[in-house]
């Protein structure tokens, strides 16, 4: 499973059965209207197990930079940035 696809899938926020979510996500990424089995749940699990926790802080920083380019005036929620903008604390 390519790294970019893994991160894209993780950002979708898995809400149901992993295989069903994978099929839906990759059909959408491929521009298909019908579900497709591009990645199995076991391949996803294996790819996810290779992620290193301290990778998420720089990814979060880069995501925020890209969001700031597109949406410079981000609304606050009770004086705080939106929850997605919280940095991951990998030192805990």
C-alpha positions in Angstrom: 0.0 0.0 0.0 1.6 3.3 -1.0 2.3 5.7 1.8 0.2 8.5 0.3 -2.8 6.2 0.0 -2.3 5.0 3.6 -2.3 8.6 5.0 -5.2 9.6 2.8 -7.2 6.7 4.1 -6.3 7.4 7.7 -7.4 11.0 7.2 -10.9 9.9 6.2 -11.7 8.8 9.7 -12.7 5.1 9.7 -16.2 4.8 10.9 -17.3 1.3 9.8 -15.8 -2.0 8.9 -12.3 -1.5 7.6 -12.7 -3.4 4.4 -15.9 -1.6 3.5 -14.2 1.8 4.2 -11.2 0.8 2.1 -13.4 -0.2 -0.8 -15.3 3.1 -0.6 -12.2 5.2 -0.2 -10.3 3.7 -3.1 -13.3 3.8 -5.4 -13.6 7.5 -4.7 -9.8 8.0 -5.2 -10.0 6.2 -8.5 -13.1 8.2 -9.6 -15.3 5.2 -9.8 -19.0 5.1 -8.9 -18.8 1.4 -7.9 -16.8 0.0 -5.0 -13.5 -1.6 -5.9 -11.2 -3.9 -3.9 -7.9 -2.2 -4.4 -6.4 -2.9 -0.9 -7.3 -5.7 1.5 -7.9 -5.1 5.2 -4.8 -7.2 6.0 -2.6 -5.2 3.6 -3.8 -2.0 5.3 -3.1 -3.4 8.7 0.4 -4.4 7.6 1.1 -1.0 6.1 -0.2 0.7 9.2 2.0 -1.3 11.5 5.0 0.1 9.7 4.1 3.7 10.6 6.4 5.4 13.1 4.6 7.6 15.7 7.1 10.5 15.4 6.2 10.8 11.7 2.8 12.4 12.6 4.2 15.7 14.0 5.9 16.8 10.7 3.0 15.5 8.7 0.6 17.5 10.9 2.8 20.6 10.4 2.8 20.2 6.7 -0.9 19.6 6.5 -1.5 22.8 8.5 0.8 24.8 6.2 -1.1 23.6 3.2 -4.5 24.4 4.9 -3.2 27.9 5.7 -2.3 28.4 2.1 -5.8 27.5 0.9 -7.9 28.8 3.9 -5.8 31.6 5.5 -8.6 32.9 7.7 -9.5 29.8 9.7 -12.4 30.2 12.1 -11.7 29.5 15.8 -13.7 27.3 18.0 -14.0 28.8 21.5 -10.8 30.7 20.9 -8.9 27.6 19.7 -7.9 26.4 16.3 -10.0 23.6 14.9 -9.2 20.2 16.6 -7.5 18.9 13.4 -4.8 21.6 14.0 -3.7 20.2 17.3 -0.1 18.9 17.1 0.3 15.2 18.0 2.4 14.8 21.2 4.7 11.9 20.4 6.8 12.4 23.5 4.1 11.0 25.8 
